Amino acid sequence: MSLPLGSINISNKLFNTLKSMGIKYLSPIQEKACPLLLKNESLICKAPTGSGKTLTYLIPILNDLEDDSRTEAVIILPTKVLCNQLEVILKEFKKKFHPFSYSSLSEGTSSSRTKINAKIIISTPSQFLFNLEKMNLKYLKRLIVDEGDMILFGGFEKELNDILSLDLKAAKSLFTASIDEHLDTLVKKYMGASKVIDVSEKKINADTVSHCLVDIRHVDKNVALVNLLKYINPYKTMVFVSTKNDLLSLDKYLNNISYPHSLVHGDMSKRDQKREYKDFKDGVTHLMIGSDIIARGVDIEDVTEVISLDLPLDLTYYFHRAGRTGRFDKKGISYVFYNNDDTQKAKELVK
């Protein structure tokens, strides 16, 4: 049984804001981690996708904001897409809760020497280090590393080590869905975290997600996708493709047959990404196609199906794809296409 939102010690203003946003109960990770984060403890938090990890660290940050210009929180995310996603959430809180300042350092490097003064700074690892001298982190309360496994295994381990080794008085916390082998090292050497909160039960996806392998045999993947969509008549579907070339090929195919869809990839501008996400969220389109960059941390409600046109090189990424559906105890289905060339990898996934 989920605990009510009022069971944690937050301000009346934040409590009422969260209620107005439809949040009345705490998820398991919020129930266990929020009280400790509100005490400014350092934590490693492991929970399945769709379990509310973002709100878990935002609640303490927002609750403790002071009325000055000092930077109080830094949130490190692995990609520009995820920074854009978090910006949307912060914008909503800024409008409904309190007019705090925030800054995103996810874009290309800048030669400007302008100081970065914001209550909350969100950034990719490399951009944070590049802009380090422009920030005043003397009064920093919290350093949050989100999607920690993607940062570690996505080529940013050195940058993460450099960030966590900085001489900061802030509490340092890491959030992840699927990290295991680096936990001890992170806790002992870098995070200074005394506790590991693990509500994953060794699962990356929720129990509400069903997984279906689809043998497409010799049918072209793009054709097989449209055939499946016609059969299941989905409400809101996300489709994943492993390479950008295949993604653009699918985009061209869908345009040629006049099938409405949204498209997101990492090389798109922030404005274009936001437009595509908004169309999909608002129901202007019922199909979003993208690469694995949109499989991590992107929070879109009511995704009913996820379809993988191919298997990712790293099978772990499959579970993050599947995690876009079945969020917050809602049911979802994840379909995986395979053919004779993929049989062995499909068997590995089943295992």
ABEGO torsion letter per residue (X at the ends): XBBBAAABBBBAAAAAAAAAAGBABBBAAAAAAAAAAAAGBBBBBBBBBGAGAAAAAAAAAAAABBBBABBABBBBBABAAAAAAAAAAAAAAAAAABBBBBBBAABBBBABABBBBBABBBBBAAAAAAAAAABBAAABABBBBBGAAAAAAAGAAAAAAAAAABBBABBBBBBBAABAAAAAAAAAAAAGBABBBBAAGGBABBAABBBBBBBAEABBAAAAAAAAAAAAGBABBBBBBABAAAAAAAAAAAAAAGBBBBBBBAABBAAAAAAAAAAAAAGABABBBBBAAAABGBBBBGBABBBBABBBABAAAAAAAAAABGBGGBBBBBBBBBBAAAAAAAAAAAX
